[in-house]
Amino acid sequence: MKALEVSSLSYSYPDGKPALRDVSLYADEGECVGIIGPNGAGKSTLLLHLNGILPEDERPRGEVRVCGSPVTPGSLREVHRLVGLLFQDPDDQLFCPTVYEDVAFGPSQFGLPQGEIPRIVAEALRQVGLEGFERRSPHHLSGGEKQRVCLAGILACQPRVLVLDEPTSDLDPRGRRELASLIRNLGATRIIASHDLELVVDLCSRVYLLDGGEVITSGPSAEILSNEPLMLAHGLEKPHSLQHRHPHS
Amino acid sequence: MRHDYIDRYARLDTPVHRLPSWCKLLAAVIMLVWTVVTPPSETWYFGGCALFLILAVIVARLPIGFVALRLLTLEPLVIGVAVLALLQPGGVAVMLRILLKSNLCLLTVVLLSNTTPFADILRVLRSLRVPSLLVTILALMYRYVFLLIDQAERMSRARESRTFTLRRAGRWRVAAGVVSQLFVRSTERAERIYAAMTARGWES
């Protein structure tokens, strides 16, 4: 059973502009998969489909399956629980007045027992290395801390699949390094959409290249990302770490 | 981060800060209502009230300059209303009454917001069974007001750095542009926040 499977998914924006065309991809249990592509390729739109936030009302064309069962209006609650989504801008995701409340938001919405929540929150904050941040307010945190609180808020829901949208775009090198090692050590299935190709090479075993709403190609990360003409044709570039290395070595 | 002045001292550790939040909120609400309904002839009440508030400010170790600045920031609104009162018969007395009462109320609110973290006030409201939608709106407002101020500042700075004539009309046009952009961006952000809430199980 695949942890996540998307088959021939198409979607148009409300104004009729096509955003995704016949997209198919999958992720195995525990695998880390990258989605790369230029700005406006449809990465974020695709990610919003993975936990049922899109399409909003119309019937989807194509199918998304999470842990074997299809995403339907009736299964949304379960899907939100199984698939944790990390948004690009941490300020969109940290909507509670304190760190504690933010991390506790998911677990309390999903109806976990009230008595358990303090323990779950403490554990999630420990996982991201932010013990003792419970009473802080989000606007007093640094970018890296915000991003890690967001991650804690998702880990607290104990998802099977983690979907990360540009997780490192706002971080300085140290914040980026810390987040990368955090993501690497998570057991869940991970989907990472990013321009940060070094991060993708570092963490993901396979990648999908998305452009113009279509999957252009897919395969092992090192192989795809070291294909310089392909990278340049789609607004990306070959990562430095692959410059002097043969893809199959 | 110039804007953390809104509640800069809310997390100090003084006898006033240590009082239970519900107690401070209740006291503040009673004081506000009382100040509004007491007839202005009761000078002993207003004197006592002012003395009490000033003592509380001192015990809470809030810098007097900071409190005065906060009051001054809000003063234009108060003075605007007070000046309008001059238009009616006996206007001077009404104006003085408005000035006195509003300043006492403002001082009460400044004192409350700088001795009690906003999250604690929200918790008290929730436990008092204030409708959860209302509390949620307050919480979101508090969370995003800083971001909004930040964004407005960045945008007007960027605009100004590309504005070479400083005629008044041009300035107004710049301000209008910033406001409309801010509105559009906030609407978009609201949508993204809603998506983020839904993703973690929120059901409206």
Chai-1 contact restraints between the chains, C-beta under 6 A:
chainA,res_idxA,chainB,res_idxB,connection_type,confidence,min_distance_angstrom,max_distance_angstrom,comment,restraint_id
A,N51,B,A199,contact,1.0,0.0,6.0,A-B,restraint_1
A,I53,B,A195,contact,1.0,0.0,6.0,A-B,restraint_2
A,I53,B,T198,contact,1.0,0.0,6.0,A-B,restraint_3
A,H80,B,A199,contact,1.0,0.0,6.0,A-B,restraint_4
A,H80,B,G201,contact,1.0,0.0,6.0,A-B,restraint_5
A,L85,B,A199,contact,1.0,0.0,6.0,A-B,restraint_6
A,F87,B,A196,contact,1.0,0.0,6.0,A-B,restraint_7
A,D91,B,L147,contact,1.0,0.0,6.0,A-B,restraint_8
A,D92,B,R192,contact,1.0,0.0,6.0,A-B,restraint_9
A,D92,B,I193,contact,1.0,0.0,6.0,A-B,restraint_10
A,D92,B,A196,contact,1.0,0.0,6.0,A-B,restraint_11
A,Q93,B,A196,contact,1.0,0.0,6.0,A-B,restraint_12
A,F95,B,R143,contact,1.0,0.0,6.0,A-B,restraint_13
A,F95,B,I193,contact,1.0,0.0,6.0,A-B,restraint_14
A,P97,B,F118,contact,1.0,0.0,6.0,A-B,restraint_15
A,P97,B,A119,contact,1.0,0.0,6.0,A-B,restraint_16
A,P97,B,A139,contact,1.0,0.0,6.0,A-B,restraint_17
A,P97,B,Y142,contact,1.0,0.0,6.0,A-B,restraint_18
A,P97,B,R143,contact,1.0,0.0,6.0,A-B,restraint_19
A,T98,B,A119,contact,1.0,0.0,6.0,A-B,restraint_20
A,F105,B,R200,contact,1.0,0.0,6.0,A-B,restraint_21
A,G106,B,R200,contact,1.0,0.0,6.0,A-B,restraint_22
A,G106,B,G201,contact,1.0,0.0,6.0,A-B,restraint_23
A,Q109,B,G201,contact,1.0,0.0,6.0,A-B,restraint_24
A,Q109,B,W202,contact,1.0,0.0,6.0,A-B,restraint_25
A,F110,B,G201,contact,1.0,0.0,6.0,A-B,restraint_26
A,H139,B,F146,contact,1.0,0.0,6.0,A-B,restraint_27
